[in-house]
């Protein structure tokens, strides 16, 4: 595989490039269930499986997020949030009804960041509170129940948050003191507090717990059954389920209930935990794949 770098602006071809030469610089990207999203520099949002088309009714957008159940979020420059669903022919999306036209999320204002998980969503407000809605079967809404809801509710026992992430069925937040807090599904130790939830058909309601031994964190990311934290010193820390082939030879199937450093990674500026994988972008523009806690590998 060729070496890859993340630097400069990305150009979004609007499906008419050969005829109009039209292109927009891209500010952010996100991937959904069989499709992709891009936030353009003019505040519009584009979606494609093959050819990009503009999402109608969205302007002034400053951030986007997409989850595993065809659900998408867009944060406007006025602090409000829009949500919509993208369907493909014959696609199953966990019973989500057709909401192909973006609608405003009720009761949310002053939002500065959004995150979309497997079937739940998070919003971070400017006052440091975190709000959640959607599926709550594993306690991923953080209110101490397993009752799902379509209206955002405040995550209990959590204030002073500065960053958020939503995984398949668990959630993460960074507080202003650099600590990390987690709630939701914990069969694989993805909450990082040293515990592993027993495998049972009756989920236990979840409230935020502090991830053990982590300080100085600036960003987090959550995958299917694992979690990542990026410290302000540029190091990466991982915990949860290390799936076959994800971290390298000899580490398949390991459950790691507390954070361990991904050795060999330094100077990291951004992280992403999608599905079973882990990517890290360094400040020099190179992209690395997180491997076992003892080593990492650069794309080739």
C-alpha positions as CSV (number, residue, x, y, z in Angstrom):
1,X,0.0,0.0,0.0
2,X,1.3,3.5,-0.8
3,X,2.3,5.9,1.9
4,X,-0.5,8.3,2.7
5,X,-0.6,11.8,4.2
6,X,-3.3,14.0,5.6
7,X,-2.4,17.6,4.7
8,X,-4.0,20.5,2.9
9,X,-7.5,20.8,1.6
10,X,-9.4,17.9,0.0
11,X,-11.5,18.7,-3.1
12,X,-15.0,17.4,-3.4
13,X,-16.1,16.7,-7.0
14,X,-19.8,17.4,-7.3
15,X,-20.5,14.7,-9.9
16,X,-20.3,17.2,-12.7
17,X,-16.6,17.9,-12.7
18,X,-16.0,16.8,-16.2
19,X,-18.6,19.3,-17.4
20,X,-18.4,22.2,-15.0
21,X,-15.1,21.7,-13.3
22,X,-16.9,22.5,-10.0
23,X,-15.2,21.6,-6.8
24,X,-15.4,22.6,-3.1
25,X,-12.8,22.3,-0.4
26,X,-13.9,19.8,2.3
27,X,-13.8,20.8,6.0
28,X,-14.8,17.4,7.4
29,X,-15.8,13.9,6.4
30,X,-17.8,11.1,8.0
31,X,-18.8,7.5,7.0
32,X,-22.2,5.9,7.5
33,X,-23.8,2.5,6.8
34,X,-22.8,2.1,3.2
35,X,-22.4,5.8,2.3
36,X,-20.2,8.8,3.0
37,X,-20.7,12.4,4.0
38,X,-18.6,15.6,3.4
39,X,-18.9,19.0,4.9
40,X,-18.0,21.6,2.3
41,X,-16.3,24.9,3.0
42,X,-19.5,26.8,2.2
43,X,-21.4,25.1,5.0
44,X,-23.3,22.6,2.8
45,X,-23.3,18.8,3.3
46,X,-22.9,16.2,0.6
47,X,-23.7,12.5,0.6
48,X,-22.8,9.7,-1.8
49,X,-22.5,6.0,-2.4
50,X,-21.1,6.8,-5.9
51,X,-21.9,10.3,-7.0
52,X,-22.1,13.1,-4.4
53,X,-25.4,15.0,-4.1
54,X,-26.2,17.9,-1.8
55,X,-28.3,17.2,1.3
56,X,-31.2,19.6,0.9
57,X,-32.1,22.1,3.6
58,X,-28.6,22.2,5.2
59,X,-26.7,25.5,5.3
60,X,-24.3,27.1,7.8
61,X,-23.1,23.7,8.9
62,X,-19.9,23.5,11.0
63,X,-19.7,19.8,12.0
64,X,-21.2,16.5,10.9
65,X,-21.4,13.0,12.3
66,X,-22.8,9.6,11.1
67,X,-23.7,6.5,12.9
68,X,-24.1,2.8,12.2
69,X,-27.9,2.9,11.7
70,X,-28.1,5.2,8.7
71,X,-28.5,8.2,11.1
72,X,-26.7,11.4,10.6
73,X,-26.2,14.7,12.5
74,X,-25.3,18.2,11.4
75,X,-24.3,21.0,13.7
76,X,-25.3,24.5,12.6
77,X,-23.4,27.7,13.3
78,X,-26.2,28.9,15.6
79,X,-25.7,25.9,17.9
80,X,-28.7,23.9,16.8
81,X,-28.6,20.3,15.5
82,X,-30.2,18.7,12.5
83,X,-30.7,15.0,12.0
84,X,-31.8,12.8,9.1
85,X,-31.6,9.2,7.8
86,X,-29.9,7.9,4.6
87,X,-31.4,4.7,3.2
88,X,-30.2,2.5,0.4
89,X,-32.5,0.1,-1.5
90,X,-33.1,-3.0,0.6
91,X,-31.1,-1.6,3.5
92,X,-32.1,-2.4,7.1
93,X,-31.5,0.3,9.6
94,X,-32.7,-1.1,13.0
95,X,-36.3,-0.1,12.4
96,X,-35.5,3.7,12.0
97,X,-38.4,5.4,10.2
98,X,-37.8,7.4,7.0
99,X,-36.4,10.8,7.9
100,X,-34.6,11.6,4.7
101,X,-35.2,15.4,5.1
102,X,-33.1,16.9,7.9
103,X,-35.2,18.1,10.9
104,X,-34.1,20.1,13.9
105,X,-33.4,18.1,17.1
106,X,-35.9,19.3,19.7
107,X,-34.7,21.1,22.8
108,X,-31.0,21.5,21.8
109,X,-29.2,24.8,21.6
110,X,-25.7,26.1,22.4
111,X,-24.2,22.9,21.0
112,X,-20.5,22.9,20.1
113,X,-19.9,19.2,19.1
114,X,-22.0,16.1,18.0
115,X,-21.3,12.4,17.9
116,X,-23.2,9.5,16.4
117,X,-23.0,5.9,17.6
118,X,-24.5,2.6,16.6
119,X,-28.0,3.7,17.4
120,X,-27.6,6.7,19.8
121,X,-26.4,10.3,19.5
122,X,-24.6,12.7,21.7
123,X,-24.4,16.5,21.8
124,X,-21.9,18.6,23.8
125,X,-23.1,22.0,24.9
126,X,-21.0,25.1,25.5
127,X,-21.8,24.9,29.2
128,X,-19.9,21.5,29.4
129,X,-23.0,19.3,29.7
130,X,-23.6,16.3,27.5
131,X,-27.0,15.4,26.0
132,X,-28.0,12.0,24.6
133,X,-30.9,10.4,22.7
134,X,-31.7,7.3,20.7
135,X,-31.3,3.6,21.7
136,X,-30.5,3.0,25.4
137,X,-30.7,-0.8,25.7
138,X,-27.1,-0.9,27.1
139,X,-27.2,2.4,29.0
140,X,-25.5,4.4,26.3
141,X,-27.6,7.5,27.1
142,X,-26.0,7.6,30.6
143,X,-29.1,8.4,32.6
144,X,-29.1,5.2,34.7
145,X,-31.9,3.5,32.8
146,X,-32.2,1.4,29.7
147,X,-35.2,3.4,28.4
148,X,-34.7,4.7,24.9
149,X,-35.8,8.2,23.9
150,X,-36.1,10.5,20.9
151,X,-35.7,13.7,22.9
152,X,-32.3,14.6,24.2
153,X,-31.7,14.1,27.9
154,X,-28.7,15.3,30.0
155,X,-26.1,12.6,30.8
156,X,-26.1,12.2,34.6
157,X,-23.1,13.1,36.8
158,X,-21.2,14.7,34.0
159,X,-20.2,18.4,33.8
160,X,-17.2,20.3,32.4
161,X,-17.0,18.1,29.3
162,X,-14.8,19.3,26.4
163,X,-15.0,16.4,23.9
164,X,-17.3,13.5,23.2
165,X,-17.4,10.2,21.2
166,X,-20.0,7.6,20.5
167,X,-19.3,3.9,19.9
168,X,-21.5,1.0,18.8
169,X,-23.1,0.9,22.3
170,X,-21.0,3.0,24.6
171,X,-20.1,6.6,25.0
172,X,-17.1,8.7,26.0
173,X,-16.4,12.2,27.3
174,X,-13.3,14.2,28.1
175,X,-13.6,16.6,31.0
176,X,-11.8,20.0,31.3
177,X,-9.4,18.4,33.8
178,X,-8.2,15.9,31.2
179,X,-9.9,12.9,32.6
180,X,-12.1,10.5,30.6
181,X,-15.5,9.3,31.5
182,X,-17.4,6.4,29.9
183,X,-20.9,4.8,30.0
184,X,-22.9,2.1,28.2
185,X,-22.0,-1.4,27.0
186,X,-19.0,-3.0,28.9
187,X,-18.8,-6.7,27.9
188,X,-15.4,-6.0,26.5
189,X,-14.1,-3.6,29.1
190,X,-14.6,-0.6,26.8
191,X,-15.5,1.6,29.8
192,X,-11.9,1.4,30.9
193,X,-12.5,1.3,34.7
194,X,-11.1,-2.1,35.2
195,X,-14.4,-4.0,35.1
196,X,-16.0,-6.3,32.5
197,X,-19.7,-6.6,32.5
198,X,-21.1,-10.2,32.7
199,X,-22.6,-11.5,29.5
200,X,-26.3,-11.4,30.1
201,X,-29.5,-10.7,28.1
202,X,-30.5,-8.2,30.8
203,X,-28.4,-5.1,30.5
204,X,-27.4,-3.2,33.6
205,X,-28.3,0.6,33.6
206,X,-25.2,2.7,33.2
207,X,-24.0,6.0,34.6
208,X,-20.7,7.6,33.7
209,X,-17.6,6.1,35.3
210,X,-14.0,7.5,35.2
211,X,-11.6,5.7,32.9
212,X,-8.7,4.4,35.1
213,X,-5.3,6.1,35.1
214,X,-5.9,8.6,32.3
215,X,-5.1,12.3,32.6
216,X,-4.0,15.0,30.2
217,X,-6.4,13.7,27.5
218,X,-7.6,16.1,24.8
219,X,-9.7,13.8,22.5
220,X,-11.4,10.4,22.4
221,X,-12.8,8.0,19.9
222,X,-15.0,4.9,20.2
223,X,-15.4,1.8,18.0
224,X,-17.4,-1.3,18.2
225,X,-16.0,-2.7,21.4
226,X,-12.9,-0.6,22.0
227,X,-12.0,3.0,23.0
228,X,-9.1,5.4,22.2
229,X,-7.8,8.4,24.0
230,X,-5.3,11.0,22.6
231,X,-3.3,12.8,25.3
232,X,-2.1,16.3,24.9
233,X,1.5,15.0,24.7
234,X,0.7,13.2,21.4
235,X,0.5,9.7,22.8
236,X,-2.4,7.3,22.1
237,X,-4.0,5.0,24.7
238,X,-6.3,2.0,24.0
239,X,-8.7,-0.2,25.9
240,X,-11.5,-2.7,25.3
241,X,-11.7,-5.6,22.9
242,X,-8.7,-6.2,20.7
243,X,-10.2,-8.1,17.8
244,X,-8.4,-10.5,15.5
245,X,-6.0,-8.7,13.3
246,X,-6.8,-5.3,14.7
247,X,-3.7,-4.8,16.7
248,X,-1.3,-7.2,15.1
249,X,-0.1,-10.8,15.5
250,X,-0.5,-12.4,18.8
251,X,-3.1,-10.1,20.3
252,X,-6.3,-11.4,18.8
253,X,-9.2,-11.7,21.2
254,X,-7.6,-9.9,24.2
255,X,-10.0,-8.0,26.5
256,X,-8.1,-5.0,28.0
257,X,-10.3,-3.3,30.7
258,X,-7.9,-0.5,31.5
259,X,-6.0,1.8,29.1
260,X,-2.6,0.8,27.7
261,X,-0.3,3.0,25.6
262,X,0.1,2.3,21.9
263,X,3.9,2.3,21.9
264,X,5.6,3.6,18.8
265,X,3.1,6.4,18.3
266,X,4.2,9.9,19.2
267,X,3.4,13.3,17.9
268,X,-0.2,12.3,17.1
269,X,-2.7,15.1,16.3
270,X,-5.9,13.1,15.6
271,X,-7.4,9.6,16.2
272,X,-10.2,7.6,14.8
273,X,-11.7,4.3,16.0
274,X,-14.1,3.0,13.4
275,X,-15.6,-0.5,13.8
276,X,-12.7,-2.7,14.8
277,X,-9.9,-0.5,13.7
278,X,-7.7,2.4,14.8
279,X,-6.1,5.2,12.9
280,X,-3.8,8.0,14.1
281,X,-2.7,11.1,12.1
282,X,0.6,12.6,13.2
283,X,1.4,16.3,13.2
284,X,3.7,15.7,10.2
285,X,0.7,14.7,8.1
286,X,1.4,11.0,8.0
287,X,-1.3,8.4,9.0
288,X,-0.6,5.3,11.1
289,X,-2.6,2.2,11.9
290,X,-2.6,1.4,15.6
291,X,-1.3,-2.1,16.1
292,X,-0.6,-4.1,19.3
293,X,0.1,-2.1,22.4
294,X,3.8,-2.7,21.7
295,X,4.0,-1.3,18.2
296,X,2.3,0.6,15.5
297,X,2.5,0.5,11.7
298,X,2.7,3.2,9.1
299,X,0.6,2.9,5.9
300,X,2.8,1.7,3.0
